[in-house]
Amino acid sequence: AAERNYALARAAEQEARRLGEIEAELARAKRRREAKIIENRPQEAKIDENASTWTEKHKQRVAKLEAEKRAKLLNEQEELELPQTKIAASAFAALGAGENKILT
């Protein structure tokens, strides 16, 4: 009985070792496959190794573009308002001190 148990334990160890070797070979093959895919991707894709990195960078790019667009619109709005401000300032300066006029 002891010999039989020893033989079964030894067979189980060999089977576990064989399965471990198979899993290790599968993992090596997967890493080689992934490395080959990375080599064949365009340069930008090589930099962005995974989707979460790409997503975060995309969000940053969008935020930067929106900030630039907002700044551009504010500058354009200020340029449009500037002549009107000068006209209003000159009209206000034309009023003498103590004159009570309503500006409309």
C-alpha positions, 0 to 999 in steps of 0.5 A: 500500500505504501509503495502504491501511495508513493507511486501515486504521489510521484505520478501526481508530482510529475503531472504537476511539473509537466503542467507547470512546464506547459503553463510556462511555455504558454506564458513565454509564447504569449510574451513573444506574441505581445512583443511582436505586436508591439514591434509592429505597431506605429510609433505612437501606439508603441508609446501608449502601451495600454488603453488606460494610458491612451485614454488619459492622454486623450483626455489631457489633449482634449482639455488642452485644446478646449482651454486653447479654444476658450482662450482664443474666444475670450481674446476675440471677444475682448478685441470686439469689446475694446472699441466700444469700451473706448467710445464709452470711456471717451463719452464718460470723460466728455461729461464734466464734473457735476453734470447729471446726465443719464448715459443710454 
